[in-house]
Amino acid sequence: MAGYFKLVDAHDDGFRVKLTAPDGTLVAVSAYYATKEEAVAGIELIREIAGTGPVVDHSRVESSEEAAFLFGLRTGQEGEGTLRSRH
């Protein structure tokens, strides 16, 4: 079974989308959407970019092993989808 999108009521009368893993683990929560139609459009946008969007790492590198791993990911991929980390 694949993960799924759960459309839920937001506390301020709008909607949010929860991305849930196949085992039920919460993976991500969307921004606020004022209408259900906007939330559904947000799901479609997530579906469109999720497989092709690059990973951009703006976090700190905590060890030389991690830096080497990140460097391998950056150089192991060509073009779109390349991981970039700050040093």
Buried (B, 14 or more C-beta within 10 A) or exposed (E): EEEEBEBEEBEEEBBBBBBBEEEEEEEEEBEBBEEEEBBBEBBEEBEEEEEEEEEEBEEEBEEEEEEEBBBEBBEEEEEEEBBEBEE
